[in-house]
Amino acid sequence: MMNKLKDHILIGVLVGALIPVVLYAVLLTFLEYMLVENPLRESTLQVIALFANFPLLRMALTKYQKDSLGRGILLSTFVMAIWYIVQHNLLEL
């Protein structure tokens, strides 16, 4: 699948934003329907979904040699990580 994607930064941003959102929705849905009580907090699910980008980033940069695609994935990961930090008040100014 990755070798069919163009090496463009905007495609990387889209892929890097969609993968965590879809994974978060799948995890949340799975845990709600399969378990009586969700053992994970919402913030934990968000971090798990965010970390899903790192194997994808590594594959884009090393295996497929798509630097611009990897930069887009990295950019969207940084933006979502900053959003997570701000949302959960983890940075005290």
DSSP file with accessible surface (Angstrom, degrees, kcal/mol):
  #  RESIDUE AA STRUCTURE BP1 BP2  ACC     N-H-->O    O-->H-N    N-H-->O    O-->H-N    TCO  KAPPA ALPHA  PHI   PSI    X-CA   Y-CA   Z-CA
    1    1 A M    >>        0   0  155      0, 0.0     3,-1.1     0, 0.0     4,-0.6   0.000 360.0 360.0 360.0 -42.5    0.0    0.0    0.0
    2    2 A M  G >4  +     0   0    8      1,-0.3     3,-1.0     2,-0.2    62,-0.0   0.845 360.0  59.0 -66.4 -32.5    2.7    2.5    0.9
    3    3 A N  G 34 S+     0   0  101      1,-0.2    -1,-0.3    63,-0.0    57,-0.0   0.698 100.9  57.4 -72.7 -14.5    4.6    2.1   -2.4
    4    4 A K  G <4 S+     0   0  181     -3,-1.1    -1,-0.2     2,-0.1     2,-0.2   0.651  87.8  93.9 -87.2 -14.9    1.4    3.3   -4.2
    5    5 A L  S << S-     0   0   42     -3,-1.0     2,-0.1    -4,-0.6    64,-0.1  -0.553  81.8-115.7 -78.6 141.5    1.3    6.6   -2.3
    6    6 A K        -     0   0  160     -2,-0.2     2,-1.7     1,-0.1    -1,-0.1  -0.407  26.6-111.6 -70.8 152.9    2.9    9.6   -3.9
    7    7 A D  S    S+     0   0   75     -2,-0.1     2,-0.4    61,-0.1    61,-0.1  -0.598  70.1 132.7 -86.1  78.8    5.9   11.1   -2.0
    8    8 A H     >  -     0   0   94     -2,-1.7     4,-1.8     1,-0.1     3,-0.2  -0.993  59.7-134.3-135.2 140.5    4.1   14.3   -1.1
    9    9 A I  H  > S+     0   0   71     -2,-0.4     4,-2.3     1,-0.2     5,-0.2   0.858 104.4  55.0 -65.3 -35.5    4.0   16.1    2.3
   10   10 A L  H  > S+     0   0  113      2,-0.2     4,-2.3     1,-0.2    -1,-0.2   0.881 106.8  50.8 -68.2 -35.1    0.2   16.7    2.2
   11   11 A I  H  > S+     0   0   48     -3,-0.2     4,-2.9     2,-0.2     5,-0.2   0.911 109.8  51.6 -65.9 -39.0   -0.5   13.1    1.6
   12   12 A G  H  X S+     0   0    0     -4,-1.8     4,-2.9     2,-0.2    -2,-0.2   0.897 108.3  50.7 -63.2 -40.1    1.7   12.3    4.6
   13   13 A V  H  X S+     0   0   44     -4,-2.3     4,-1.5     2,-0.2    -1,-0.2   0.928 112.6  46.8 -63.5 -43.2   -0.2   14.8    6.8
   14   14 A L  H  X S+     0   0  112     -4,-2.3     4,-2.6     2,-0.2    -2,-0.2   0.937 115.6  44.3 -64.5 -46.4   -3.5   13.2    5.8
   15   15 A V  H  X S+     0   0   23     -4,-2.9     4,-2.2     1,-0.2    -2,-0.2   0.936 113.3  51.6 -64.0 -43.5   -2.2    9.7    6.4
   16   16 A G  H  < S+     0   0    0     -4,-2.9    -1,-0.2    -5,-0.2    -2,-0.2   0.747 115.2  42.4 -67.5 -22.6   -0.6   10.7    9.7
   17   17 A A  H  X S+     0   0   36     -4,-1.5     4,-1.3    -3,-0.2    -1,-0.2   0.826 114.4  49.1 -89.9 -34.8   -3.9   12.3   10.9
   18   18 A L  H  X S+     0   0  103     -4,-2.6     4,-2.9    -5,-0.2     5,-0.3   0.887 102.1  60.2 -74.5 -39.0   -6.2    9.6    9.7
   19   19 A I  H  X S+     0   0   64     -4,-2.2     4,-2.6     1,-0.2     5,-0.2   0.945 109.0  41.4 -59.4 -50.5   -4.4    6.5   11.1
   20   20 A P  H  > S+     0   0    6      0, 0.0     4,-2.6     0, 0.0    -1,-0.2   0.905 115.7  50.8 -65.6 -36.9   -4.6    7.7   14.8
   21   21 A V  H  X S+     0   0   91     -4,-1.3     4,-2.2     2,-0.2    -2,-0.2   0.943 114.4  43.1 -64.9 -45.6   -8.2    8.9   14.5
   22   22 A V  H  X S+     0   0   84     -4,-2.9     4,-2.6     2,-0.2     5,-0.2   0.927 114.9  49.6 -66.5 -43.4   -9.4    5.6   12.9
   23   23 A L  H  X S+     0   0   57     -4,-2.6     4,-2.9    -5,-0.3     5,-0.2   0.909 110.3  51.0 -63.4 -41.0   -7.4    3.5   15.4
   24   24 A Y  H  X S+     0   0   49     -4,-2.6     4,-2.6    -5,-0.2     5,-0.2   0.931 111.7  47.4 -61.0 -45.2   -8.8    5.5   18.3
   25   25 A A  H  X S+     0   0   48     -4,-2.2     4,-2.5     2,-0.2     5,-0.2   0.912 113.5  47.8 -64.0 -41.2  -12.4    5.0   17.0
   26   26 A V  H  X S+     0   0   86     -4,-2.6     4,-2.8     2,-0.2     5,-0.2   0.934 113.7  46.9 -66.1 -45.0  -11.8    1.2   16.5
   27   27 A L  H  X S+     0   0   42     -4,-2.9     4,-2.7     2,-0.2     5,-0.2   0.927 114.1  47.3 -62.2 -45.3  -10.2    0.8   19.9
   28   28 A L  H  X S+     0   0   44     -4,-2.6     4,-2.1    -5,-0.2    -2,-0.2   0.933 114.7  46.0 -63.4 -44.9  -13.0    2.7   21.6
   29   29 A T  H  X S+     0   0   70     -4,-2.5     4,-2.2    -5,-0.2     5,-0.3   0.925 113.5  49.3 -64.0 -44.7  -15.7    0.8   19.8
   30   30 A F  H  X S+     0   0  114     -4,-2.8     4,-2.3    -5,-0.2     5,-0.3   0.931 113.0  46.1 -61.0 -47.1  -14.1   -2.5   20.4
   31   31 A L  H  X S+     0   0   17     -4,-2.7     4,-1.4    -5,-0.2    -1,-0.2   0.855 112.5  50.9 -67.4 -33.9  -13.7   -1.9   24.1
   32   32 A E  H  < S+     0   0  119     -4,-2.1    -1,-0.2    -5,-0.2    -2,-0.2   0.885 118.4  36.2 -70.4 -38.8  -17.2   -0.6   24.6
   33   33 A Y  H  < S+     0   0  184     -4,-2.2    -2,-0.2    -5,-0.2    -1,-0.2   0.773 122.5  40.9 -87.4 -26.8  -18.8   -3.6   22.9
   34   34 A M  H  < S+     0   0  125     -4,-2.3     2,-0.3    -5,-0.3    -3,-0.2   0.758 112.4  50.2 -94.6 -26.4  -16.6   -6.4   24.0
   35   35 A L     <  -     0   0   78     -4,-1.4     3,-0.1    -5,-0.3    -1,-0.1  -0.878  66.3-142.1-117.0 149.1  -16.0   -5.5   27.7
   36   36 A V  S    S+     0   0  159     -2,-0.3     2,-0.4     1,-0.3    -1,-0.1   0.928  96.0  24.1 -70.8 -43.7  -18.5   -4.5   30.4
   37   37 A E  S    S-     0   0  161     -3,-0.1    -1,-0.3     0, 0.0    -5,-0.0  -0.983  85.0-123.8-126.6 131.4  -16.1   -1.9   31.8
   38   38 A N        -     0   0   53     -2,-0.4    -6,-0.1     1,-0.2   -10,-0.0  -0.582  17.4-162.8 -74.2 118.2  -13.4   -0.2   29.8
   39   39 A P        +     0   0   95      0, 0.0     2,-0.4     0, 0.0    -1,-0.2   0.635  68.4  72.2 -77.9 -11.0  -10.1   -0.8   31.7
   40   40 A L  S    S-     0   0   67      2,-0.0     2,-0.1     4,-0.0    -2,-0.0  -0.843  79.4-126.2-109.4 141.4   -8.3    2.1   29.8
   41   41 A R     >  -     0   0  178     -2,-0.4     4,-1.9     1,-0.1     3,-0.2  -0.369  29.1-110.8 -74.9 162.1   -8.8    5.8   30.3
   42   42 A E  H  > S+     0   0  111      1,-0.2     4,-2.1     2,-0.2     5,-0.2   0.892 118.7  54.8 -61.0 -39.2   -9.6    8.0   27.3
   43   43 A S  H  > S+     0   0   19      1,-0.2     4,-2.1     2,-0.2    -1,-0.2   0.872 105.3  52.9 -65.1 -34.6   -6.2    9.6   27.5
   44   44 A T  H  > S+     0   0   45      1,-0.2     4,-2.4     2,-0.2    -1,-0.2   0.918 108.3  50.0 -66.4 -41.3   -4.5    6.2   27.3
   45   45 A L  H  X S+     0   0    1     -4,-1.9     4,-2.4     1,-0.2    -2,-0.2   0.882 109.0  52.9 -63.4 -37.8   -6.4    5.3   24.2
   46   46 A Q  H  X S+     0   0   23     -4,-2.1     4,-2.2     2,-0.2    -2,-0.2   0.912 109.8  47.4 -64.9 -40.9   -5.4    8.6   22.6
   47   47 A V  H  X S+     0   0   42     -4,-2.1     4,-2.5     2,-0.2    -2,-0.2   0.917 110.9  51.3 -67.1 -41.9   -1.7    8.0   23.3
   48   48 A I  H  X S+     0   0   74     -4,-2.4     4,-0.7     1,-0.2    -2,-0.2   0.931 111.9  47.4 -59.3 -44.5   -1.9    4.4   21.9
   49   49 A A  H >< S+     0   0    3     -4,-2.4     3,-0.6     1,-0.2     4,-0.3   0.887 111.3  51.0 -65.3 -37.7   -3.5    5.8   18.8
   50   50 A L  H >< S+     0   0   25     -4,-2.2     3,-1.5     1,-0.2     4,-0.2   0.904 105.6  55.1 -67.4 -39.5   -0.9    8.5   18.5
   51   51 A F  H >< S+     0   0  122     -4,-2.5     3,-1.1     1,-0.3    -1,-0.2   0.644  88.1  79.7 -70.3 -11.6    2.0    6.0   18.8
   52   52 A A  T <X S+     0   0   30     -4,-0.7     4,-0.8    -3,-0.6    -1,-0.3   0.730  83.1  65.7 -66.6 -19.0    0.6    4.0   15.9
   53   53 A N  H <> S+     0   0    0     -3,-1.5     4,-2.9    -4,-0.3    -1,-0.2   0.760  85.0  72.2 -73.3 -24.3    2.2    6.6   13.6
   54   54 A F  H <> S+     0   0   84     -3,-1.1     4,-2.5    -4,-0.2     5,-0.2   0.916  97.3  44.4 -67.6 -42.9    5.7    5.7   14.5
   55   55 A P  H  > S+     0   0   83      0, 0.0     4,-2.3     0, 0.0    -1,-0.2   0.913 115.6  50.7 -63.8 -36.1    6.0    2.3   12.7
   56   56 A L  H  X S+     0   0   24     -4,-0.8     4,-2.3     2,-0.2    -2,-0.2   0.914 110.2  49.4 -64.2 -42.5    4.3    3.9    9.7
   57   57 A L  H  X S+     0   0   21     -4,-2.9     4,-2.2     2,-0.2     5,-0.2   0.926 110.4  50.4 -61.9 -44.5    6.8    6.8    9.8
   58   58 A R  H  X>S+     0   0  169     -4,-2.5     4,-2.8     1,-0.2     5,-0.6   0.912 110.9  48.5 -62.6 -43.1    9.7    4.4   10.0
   59   59 A M  I  <>S+     0   0   72     -4,-2.3     5,-2.1     1,-0.2     4,-0.5   0.911 110.6  51.3 -63.8 -40.8    8.5    2.3    7.0
   60   60 A A  I  <5S+     0   0    0     -4,-2.3     6,-3.1     1,-0.2    -1,-0.2   0.895 117.7  38.4 -63.6 -39.1    7.9    5.5    5.0
   61   61 A L  I  <5S+     0   0   64     -4,-2.2    -2,-0.2     4,-0.2    -1,-0.2   0.887 129.6  23.1 -81.2 -39.8   11.5    6.7    5.6
   62   62 A T  I  <5S+     0   0   68     -4,-2.8    -3,-0.2    -5,-0.2    -2,-0.1   0.932 126.9  33.9 -96.0 -54.8   13.5    3.6    5.5
   63   63 A K  I   <S+     0   0  142     -5,-0.6    -3,-0.2    -4,-0.5    -4,-0.1   0.900 131.4  27.5 -73.3 -41.3   11.8    0.8    3.5
   64   64 A Y  S   <S-     0   0   62     -5,-2.1    -1,-0.2     2,-0.1    -4,-0.1   0.486  92.2-134.9-103.7  -5.0   10.1    3.0    0.9
   65   65 A Q        +     0   0  132     -6,-0.3     2,-0.8     1,-0.2    -4,-0.2   0.877  51.3 148.0  55.3  43.5   12.4    6.0    0.8
   66   66 A K     >  +     0   0   31     -6,-3.1     4,-2.2     1,-0.2    -1,-0.2  -0.770  15.4 170.1-111.6  86.3    9.6    8.5    0.8
   67   67 A D  H  > S+     0   0   76     -2,-0.8     4,-2.4     1,-0.2    -1,-0.2   0.898  75.1  47.9 -67.4 -43.5   11.0   11.4    2.7
   68   68 A S  H  > S+     0   0   39      2,-0.2     4,-2.0     1,-0.2    -1,-0.2   0.908 112.0  50.3 -67.3 -39.2    8.3   14.0    2.0
   69   69 A L  H  > S+     0   0    0      1,-0.2     4,-2.2     2,-0.2    -1,-0.2   0.933 111.5  49.2 -62.0 -44.2    5.6   11.5    3.0
   70   70 A G  H  X S+     0   0    1     -4,-2.2     4,-2.6     1,-0.2    -2,-0.2   0.882 108.4  53.1 -63.2 -39.0    7.5   10.7    6.2
   71   71 A R  H  X S+     0   0  149     -4,-2.4     4,-2.6     2,-0.2    -1,-0.2   0.887 108.4  50.6 -64.5 -37.0    7.8   14.4    7.0
   72   72 A G  H  X S+     0   0    0     -4,-2.0     4,-2.4     2,-0.2    -2,-0.2   0.914 110.7  48.3 -66.4 -41.3    4.0   14.9    6.6
   73   73 A I  H  X S+     0   0    0     -4,-2.2     4,-2.2     2,-0.2    -2,-0.2   0.926 113.2  48.4 -63.2 -43.5    3.4   12.0    9.0
   74   74 A L  H  X S+     0   0   60     -4,-2.6     4,-2.6     2,-0.2    -2,-0.2   0.910 110.0  52.2 -64.2 -40.9    5.9   13.4   11.4
   75   75 A L  H  X S+     0   0   90     -4,-2.6     4,-2.4     1,-0.2    -2,-0.2   0.944 111.3  45.3 -61.6 -47.3    4.2   16.9   11.2
   76   76 A S  H  X S+     0   0    7     -4,-2.4     4,-2.4     1,-0.2    -1,-0.2   0.874 111.6  53.7 -67.0 -33.3    0.8   15.6   11.9
   77   77 A T  H  X S+     0   0    3     -4,-2.2     4,-2.3    -5,-0.2    -1,-0.2   0.928 109.9  47.4 -65.5 -42.5    2.1   13.5   14.8
   78   78 A F  H  X S+     0   0  119     -4,-2.6     4,-2.6     2,-0.2     5,-0.2   0.921 111.6  50.4 -63.7 -42.3    3.7   16.6   16.3
   79   79 A V  H  X S+     0   0   87     -4,-2.4     4,-2.5     1,-0.2    -2,-0.2   0.934 113.0  45.7 -62.8 -43.9    0.6   18.6   15.9
   80   80 A M  H  X S+     0   0   40     -4,-2.4     4,-2.3     2,-0.2    -1,-0.2   0.865 111.4  52.6 -69.5 -33.1   -1.6   15.9   17.5
   81   81 A A  H  X S+     0   0   28     -4,-2.3     4,-2.4     2,-0.2    -2,-0.2   0.919 110.5  47.6 -67.3 -40.7    1.0   15.5   20.3
   82   82 A I  H  X S+     0   0  105     -4,-2.6     4,-2.6     2,-0.2     5,-0.2   0.922 111.1  51.5 -65.1 -40.6    0.9   19.2   21.0
   83   83 A W  H  X S+     0   0  139     -4,-2.5     4,-2.8    -5,-0.2    -2,-0.2   0.916 109.7  50.3 -60.9 -41.8   -2.9   19.1   21.0
   84   84 A Y  H  X S+     0   0   42     -4,-2.3     4,-2.0     2,-0.2    -2,-0.2   0.924 110.6  49.0 -62.0 -45.0   -2.8   16.2   23.5
   85   85 A I  H  <>S+     0   0   64     -4,-2.4     5,-2.3     1,-0.2     6,-0.5   0.925 115.3  43.6 -62.6 -43.5   -0.5   18.2   25.8
   86   86 A V  H ><5S+     0   0   94     -4,-2.6     3,-1.2     1,-0.2    -2,-0.2   0.921 112.2  53.1 -69.0 -41.8   -2.7   21.3   25.6
   87   87 A Q  H 3<5S+     0   0   81     -4,-2.8    -1,-0.2     1,-0.3    -2,-0.2   0.876 115.4  39.4 -62.8 -37.6   -6.0   19.3   26.0
   88   88 A H  T 3<5S-     0   0   62     -4,-2.0    -1,-0.3    -5,-0.2    -2,-0.2   0.266 107.6-122.2 -99.4  11.5   -4.8   17.5   29.2
   89   89 A N  T < 5 +     0   0  135     -3,-1.2    -3,-0.2    -4,-0.2    -4,-0.1   0.888  60.1 147.6  51.5  47.3   -3.0   20.6   30.7
   90   90 A L      < +     0   0  104     -5,-2.3     2,-0.6    -6,-0.2    -4,-0.1   0.558  54.0  69.0 -87.4  -8.9    0.3   18.8   30.9
   91   91 A L        -     0   0  114     -6,-0.5     2,-0.7    -5,-0.1    -1,-0.1  -0.944  68.8-160.7-116.2 113.7    2.3   21.9   30.3
   92   92 A E              0   0  184     -2,-0.6    -2,-0.0    -3,-0.0    -3,-0.0  -0.847 360.0 360.0 -97.4 119.0    2.3   24.4   33.1
   93   93 A L              0   0  200     -2,-0.7    -2,-0.0     0, 0.0     0, 0.0  -0.744 360.0 360.0-104.4 360.0    3.3   27.9   32.0
